Amino acid sequence: MTPLLRTFYAASLSVMTSVCFADDTENGFVPFAAIVIDNSQVVSGGLERGFTSRFLVDGGFEFNHGQHFIFADLQLQRGDDGSAMTGDAQAYSNIDEADFTKLYQLNYYVSFSRGFLRVGRHDANEEFANTLASDGFINASMGFSPTIAALPTYPYPALTLHGGINISEQFELVGGVYASGSSSRFDEQFYIAELRTAITSSLLLKTGVWLDTNSVVDDTEQRVANSSHGVYSTLDTDVGKLSWLGGTQADHFIQLGYTHHHYSEIDFHAGMGIRLTELFGREDQNAGVGITAVRMRQQTGEFIGWESTLELYWQVMIHDQVMLQPDVQFIQHPSGVTDIDDAWVITLRIEVSAF
């Protein structure tokens, strides 16, 4: 299974729940290809009602030899800007972006007995600031905190050198540096470190800090800070099987993020949700419900307001390589302002894999 992760106001996604690598372990070459299609309707509220559509194509390969791995993929995105109709800051569709076609990732990974090292072009959210139980949600902020405004992720992965070490059975430390401002040069840098703590076998806590060396300017292009930084934390909990739901497996997540309002219009974020897999014992059905809220301020510190989004989705595998996902979102105070009516958005996501 391969994740595709995106950002809009520095938000992310793990969209490819149905994309599985081909089983070709003998020669270590594993190709993959998939397409994600979103058809959305703003039913009420927002800036205007209407229909939008977008799609993301991803294809590539993974080659492994023992503890050594090479990963490469190409991406192509086309379609409408859904948030232009809702006016939301968090992006209700996590594949929303200006049209692009590019070599998305190309990196080398080597694992050791107590850690790993990766170098090359990489999507930072595949390693950092993600949550396990948020997989399946399509609102961008469900993937990672939008307060991490400079994270090199979709659609702008960057060159990196990072790695991790298992300090003990309970603690793992991961950190590194990414090119910032330019995806291919280290003129400016984005540093990130994350401590992962297995509190119990079913509780995983992640605490991270980040620093971007790019200067921050105001609306008049005057420098207000030489760099930006922030903190974030996530908690994943494996609830186990729910007997009252016919053995449905459940897990949930909590997200928190903070940065100074000089650096980002979104200075605080909180989110939580629950994912239900194998609904009533059916391996072909999953569902989830979650809420994400951001506090928005002007660069001067003046309070703008809160934007909150409630999301409900249901996934159905109609074929080994085809998944349908109806999704409903209620967006309260888009972009934190009361002048925009609360919006209801219905999306049908279709995911098709070639292998």
Secondary structure by P-SEA (a helix, b strand, c coil): cbbbbbbccbbbbbccccccccccccccbbbbbbbbbbbbbcccccccccccccbbbbbbbbbbcccbbbbbbbbbbbbcccccccccccccccccccccccccccbbbbbccccccccccccccccccccccccccccccccccccccccccccbbbbbbbccccccccbbbbccccccccccccccbbbbbbbbbcccccbbbbbbcccccbbbbccccccccccccccbbbbbbcccccccccbbbbbbbbbbbbbccccccccccccccccccccccccccccccbbbbbbbbcccccccbbbbbbbbbccccccccbbbbbbbbbbccccccccccbbbbbbbbbbbbcc
